[in-house]
């Protein structure tokens, strides 16, 4: 009891000290509200003070209440760690899927305002991805996480997007798409009489032992195919069928990137291209396949090796108003 009380006193003293140091400073919140995780950064004009993560906050996927819970948790934890009162924050920028649509933007802005004070800006996730890679500069970002999209801006400030129209009809090359395509490839291989490690991995990822149980499970409307993408990505290092899934995904993502480039760049111009999202972050194979496919479509690209963190783009926008 005495030890717990001492720890509480120590923590209180640490938080109080942080609050005292931060009093009078200008603070910003940056949020990346993804389909798998939510990231919140608290920063001043020069430095990041704290970062926190929570569960998914994509309203289209998890609904408004779960999105609210995740956003509030990430914001409050980050602010508490930084010793910053969220009501004193000067400006918040949140990047979310669908953030360009009035309905989503207004909902997210309302949720964020329940915790944060100051000015609140809500933009699409592709916007913060682009700013993270090329702050205020031209370039193309191709994002492959739970969903996918390509977005670009040229030297004249003109923008174009491709893909990102939802998992049911689009999101090519995303984690959801990879999971669903892996199931298709595994089932076709079984039809052809091949005993593949991909099918075994798919069944293991879904937690089933019998083939019929797998068939029933993957045909349910609520099936989360994105959940098995990490297993497929890991298997691609040694299994031809799994690598075939990633090759297919790379072609689809490269096609999205090429559409953006073709619409706003001249034919002889070099175009810087960056990637973001868990699919790229977790697979060097995927990054290599993607850039090779894109170069085949548009040779004049400059590939950015580092996978960017979109929350940094939200921070750029928050700081620069």
C-alpha positions as CSV (number, residue, x, y, z in Angstrom):
1,X,0.0,0.0,0.0
2,X,2.8,2.4,1.0
3,X,4.7,1.5,-2.2
4,X,1.7,2.1,-4.4
5,X,1.0,5.4,-2.7
6,X,4.6,6.4,-3.2
7,X,4.4,5.5,-6.9
8,X,1.2,7.6,-7.3
9,X,2.9,10.6,-5.6
10,X,6.0,10.1,-7.9
11,X,3.8,10.0,-11.0
12,X,1.8,13.0,-9.9
13,X,5.0,14.9,-9.3
14,X,6.3,14.0,-12.7
15,X,3.0,15.0,-14.5
16,X,2.8,18.2,-12.5
17,X,6.4,19.0,-13.4
18,X,5.6,18.4,-17.1
19,X,2.6,20.6,-16.9
20,X,4.6,23.4,-15.3
21,X,7.3,23.2,-18.0
22,X,4.7,23.2,-20.8
23,X,2.7,26.1,-19.4
24,X,2.7,29.1,-21.7
25,X,4.0,27.1,-24.7
26,X,2.2,26.6,-28.0
27,X,1.0,23.0,-28.6
28,X,-0.4,21.1,-31.5
29,X,-2.1,17.7,-31.9
30,X,-1.7,15.5,-34.9
31,X,-3.9,12.5,-35.5
32,X,-3.7,9.6,-38.0
33,X,-7.0,7.8,-37.7
34,X,-6.5,4.5,-39.5
35,X,-8.4,1.4,-40.1
36,X,-6.2,-0.7,-37.8
37,X,-4.7,1.8,-35.3
38,X,-5.0,5.5,-34.3
39,X,-1.9,7.5,-33.7
40,X,-1.8,10.8,-31.9
41,X,1.2,13.1,-31.5
42,X,1.5,16.1,-29.2
43,X,4.2,18.6,-30.2
44,X,5.3,22.2,-29.7
45,X,6.8,24.3,-32.5
46,X,10.0,22.3,-32.7
47,X,9.7,19.0,-30.9
48,X,7.4,16.0,-30.5
49,X,6.5,15.7,-26.8
50,X,4.6,12.4,-26.8
51,X,2.9,9.8,-29.0
52,X,0.1,7.4,-28.2
53,X,-1.8,4.8,-30.1
54,X,-5.3,3.3,-29.8
55,X,-7.5,1.0,-31.8
56,X,-9.0,1.8,-35.2
57,X,-11.0,5.0,-35.7
58,X,-12.1,4.7,-39.4
59,X,-15.8,5.5,-39.0
60,X,-16.7,3.7,-42.2
61,X,-15.3,0.4,-40.7
62,X,-15.9,0.6,-37.0
63,X,-18.8,3.0,-36.6
64,X,-19.0,6.4,-34.8
65,X,-18.9,5.1,-31.2
66,X,-15.8,2.9,-31.6
67,X,-14.1,5.7,-33.5
68,X,-14.9,8.1,-30.7
69,X,-13.5,5.8,-28.1
70,X,-10.2,5.3,-30.0
71,X,-9.7,8.9,-30.8
72,X,-10.4,10.1,-27.3
73,X,-8.1,7.4,-25.8
74,X,-5.2,8.3,-28.1
75,X,-5.6,12.1,-27.6
76,X,-5.9,11.8,-23.8
77,X,-3.0,9.4,-23.4
78,X,-0.7,11.5,-25.6
79,X,-1.6,14.7,-23.8
80,X,-1.2,13.1,-20.4
81,X,2.2,11.8,-21.3
82,X,3.2,15.2,-22.6
83,X,1.8,17.1,-19.6
84,X,-0.4,19.1,-21.9
85,X,-4.0,20.1,-21.2
86,X,-5.8,19.3,-24.6
87,X,-8.2,22.2,-24.1
88,X,-5.2,24.6,-24.4
89,X,-3.9,23.1,-27.8
90,X,-3.7,25.8,-30.5
91,X,-4.5,23.6,-33.4
92,X,-5.3,19.9,-34.2
93,X,-5.1,18.2,-37.6
94,X,-6.7,14.8,-38.0
95,X,-6.3,12.7,-41.1
96,X,-8.9,10.0,-41.6
97,X,-10.3,7.9,-44.4
98,X,-13.1,9.8,-46.0
99,X,-12.0,13.0,-44.4
100,X,-12.7,14.9,-47.6
101,X,-16.4,14.2,-47.4
102,X,-18.5,16.7,-45.4
103,X,-20.3,14.0,-43.4
104,X,-17.2,12.3,-42.2
105,X,-15.3,15.5,-41.7
106,X,-18.1,17.0,-39.5
107,X,-18.4,13.8,-37.4
108,X,-14.7,13.5,-36.7
109,X,-14.4,17.3,-36.0
110,X,-17.2,17.0,-33.5
111,X,-15.5,14.0,-31.8
112,X,-12.1,15.6,-31.6
113,X,-13.6,18.9,-30.2
114,X,-15.0,16.9,-27.3
115,X,-11.4,16.6,-26.0
116,X,-9.3,19.3,-27.8
117,X,-9.6,23.0,-27.8
118,X,-8.4,25.4,-30.5
119,X,-8.8,25.1,-34.2
120,X,-9.6,21.7,-35.6
121,X,-8.8,20.6,-39.2
122,X,-10.0,17.3,-40.6
123,X,-8.6,16.0,-43.9
124,X,-8.3,12.8,-45.9
125,X,-5.7,10.2,-44.9
126,X,-4.1,10.7,-48.3
127,X,-3.5,14.4,-47.6
128,X,-1.5,13.8,-44.5
129,X,0.3,10.9,-46.2
130,X,1.4,13.3,-49.0
131,X,2.5,16.0,-46.6
132,X,4.5,13.5,-44.5
133,X,6.4,12.5,-47.6
134,X,6.6,15.8,-49.4
135,X,5.7,18.7,-47.1
136,X,4.3,21.5,-49.3
137,X,6.1,20.0,-52.3
138,X,5.2,17.9,-55.4
139,X,5.1,14.1,-55.3
140,X,3.0,11.0,-55.2
141,X,2.1,8.9,-52.2
142,X,0.7,5.4,-52.5
143,X,-0.9,4.1,-49.3
144,X,-1.6,0.5,-48.6
145,X,-2.8,-0.3,-45.2
146,X,-6.2,-1.7,-44.3
147,X,-7.4,0.2,-47.4
148,X,-5.4,1.8,-50.3
149,X,-5.2,5.0,-52.3
150,X,-2.8,7.0,-54.5
151,X,-2.6,10.7,-54.3
152,X,-0.3,13.3,-55.9
153,X,0.4,17.0,-56.3
154,X,2.5,18.6,-59.1
155,X,4.6,21.8,-59.1
156,X,1.5,23.9,-60.1
157,X,-0.3,22.6,-57.0
158,X,-2.7,20.5,-59.0
159,X,-3.8,17.2,-57.3
160,X,-5.2,13.9,-58.4
161,X,-6.3,10.7,-56.6
162,X,-7.0,7.1,-57.7
163,X,-8.5,4.2,-55.8
164,X,-9.7,4.3,-52.2
165,X,-13.3,3.8,-52.9
166,X,-13.9,1.2,-50.2
167,X,-13.1,-2.4,-49.6
168,X,-16.2,-3.8,-51.3
169,X,-15.4,-2.3,-54.7
170,X,-11.9,-0.9,-54.6
171,X,-8.9,-0.6,-52.1
172,X,-6.7,-2.6,-54.5
173,X,-3.5,-3.9,-53.0
174,X,-4.7,-3.1,-49.4
175,X,-4.5,-5.5,-46.5
176,X,-8.1,-6.4,-46.9
177,X,-7.6,-7.0,-50.6
178,X,-4.4,-9.1,-50.0
179,X,-6.3,-11.3,-47.4
180,X,-9.2,-11.9,-49.7
181,X,-7.0,-12.5,-52.7
182,X,-4.9,-15.0,-50.7
183,X,-8.0,-17.0,-49.9
184,X,-8.9,-17.0,-53.6
185,X,-5.4,-18.1,-54.7
186,X,-5.4,-20.8,-52.0
187,X,-8.8,-22.2,-53.0
188,X,-7.9,-22.2,-56.7
189,X,-4.6,-24.1,-55.9
190,X,-6.7,-26.7,-54.0
191,X,-9.0,-27.0,-57.0
192,X,-6.0,-27.7,-59.2
193,X,-4.8,-30.4,-56.8
194,X,-1.9,-28.4,-55.2
195,X,-1.2,-28.9,-51.5
196,X,-0.1,-25.4,-50.7
197,X,1.4,-23.8,-47.5
198,X,-0.7,-20.8,-48.4
199,X,-4.0,-22.7,-47.7
200,X,-2.6,-24.0,-44.4
201,X,-1.5,-20.5,-43.4
202,X,-4.9,-19.1,-44.3
203,X,-6.7,-21.7,-42.2
204,X,-4.3,-21.1,-39.3
205,X,-4.8,-17.3,-39.5
206,X,-8.6,-17.8,-39.4
207,X,-8.3,-20.2,-36.5
208,X,-10.0,-23.2,-38.2
209,X,-8.9,-26.8,-38.7
210,X,-11.4,-28.1,-41.2
211,X,-11.7,-27.0,-44.8
212,X,-15.5,-26.7,-44.7
213,X,-15.2,-24.5,-41.6
214,X,-12.9,-22.2,-43.6
215,X,-15.4,-22.0,-46.5
216,X,-18.2,-21.1,-44.2
217,X,-16.1,-18.5,-42.4
218,X,-14.8,-16.6,-45.4
219,X,-18.3,-16.3,-46.9
220,X,-19.7,-14.5,-43.9
221,X,-20.3,-10.8,-44.7
222,X,-18.4,-9.7,-41.6
223,X,-15.2,-11.6,-42.4
224,X,-12.1,-9.4,-41.7
225,X,-9.8,-10.4,-44.5
226,X,-7.3,-7.7,-43.5
227,X,-6.5,-9.8,-40.3
228,X,-4.7,-12.5,-42.4
229,X,-2.7,-10.1,-44.5
230,X,0.3,-10.1,-42.1
231,X,0.6,-13.9,-42.4
232,X,0.4,-13.8,-46.1
233,X,3.1,-11.1,-46.3
234,X,5.4,-13.1,-44.0
235,X,4.8,-16.3,-46.0
236,X,5.7,-14.5,-49.3
237,X,9.4,-14.7,-48.4
238,X,9.3,-18.5,-49.0
239,X,6.1,-19.5,-50.8
240,X,5.4,-18.9,-54.5
241,X,1.6,-18.7,-54.1
242,X,1.9,-16.1,-51.3
243,X,4.4,-14.1,-53.4
244,X,2.0,-14.3,-56.3
245,X,-0.6,-12.5,-54.2
246,X,1.9,-9.7,-53.4
247,X,2.9,-9.5,-57.1
248,X,-0.7,-9.1,-58.0
249,X,-1.2,-6.4,-55.3
250,X,2.0,-4.6,-56.5
251,X,0.6,-4.4,-60.0
252,X,-2.7,-3.0,-58.7
253,X,-1.0,-0.4,-56.6
254,X,1.4,0.6,-59.4
255,X,-1.6,1.1,-61.7
256,X,-3.1,3.5,-59.2
257,X,0.2,5.4,-58.9
258,X,0.5,5.6,-62.7
259,X,-3.0,7.0,-63.1
260,X,-2.1,9.9,-60.7
261,X,1.2,10.6,-62.5
262,X,-0.4,10.5,-66.0
263,X,-3.0,13.0,-65.1
264,X,-0.9,15.8,-63.6
265,X,2.7,15.2,-64.9
266,X,4.4,15.7,-68.2
267,X,5.7,12.6,-70.0
268,X,9.4,13.4,-69.5
269,X,9.2,14.7,-65.9
270,X,10.8,12.9,-62.9
271,X,8.2,12.1,-60.3
272,X,9.1,11.4,-56.6
273,X,7.0,8.6,-55.3
274,X,6.7,7.5,-51.6
275,X,4.8,4.7,-49.8
276,X,2.9,4.5,-46.6
277,X,0.8,2.0,-44.7
278,X,1.4,-1.3,-43.0
279,X,1.5,-3.4,-46.2
280,X,4.6,-1.5,-47.3
281,X,6.0,-1.0,-43.9
282,X,6.0,-4.7,-43.1
283,X,7.3,-6.1,-46.4
284,X,10.5,-5.2,-48.2
285,X,9.4,-7.6,-50.9
286,X,6.2,-5.6,-51.4
287,X,8.1,-2.3,-51.7
288,X,10.5,-3.8,-54.3
289,X,7.7,-5.4,-56.3
290,X,5.7,-2.2,-56.3
291,X,8.5,0.1,-57.4
292,X,9.6,-2.4,-60.1
293,X,6.0,-2.4,-61.4
294,X,5.6,1.3,-61.3
295,X,9.0,1.8,-63.2
296,X,7.7,-0.5,-65.9
297,X,4.7,1.8,-66.3
298,X,6.5,5.2,-65.8
299,X,10.3,4.9,-65.9
300,X,11.0,8.5,-64.8
301,X,10.3,8.1,-61.1
302,X,12.4,8.7,-58.0
303,X,11.6,6.0,-55.4
304,X,11.7,7.1,-51.8
305,X,13.1,4.2,-49.8
306,X,11.7,5.1,-46.4
307,X,8.1,4.3,-45.7
308,X,6.6,7.5,-44.3
309,X,4.4,7.9,-41.2
310,X,1.3,9.9,-42.2
311,X,0.9,11.4,-38.7
312,X,4.0,13.5,-39.5
313,X,2.0,15.1,-42.3
314,X,-0.8,15.9,-39.9
315,X,1.7,17.5,-37.6
316,X,3.0,19.6,-40.5
317,X,-0.5,20.8,-41.3
318,X,-1.2,21.5,-37.6
319,X,1.9,23.6,-37.2
320,X,1.4,25.5,-40.4
321,X,-2.3,26.1,-40.1
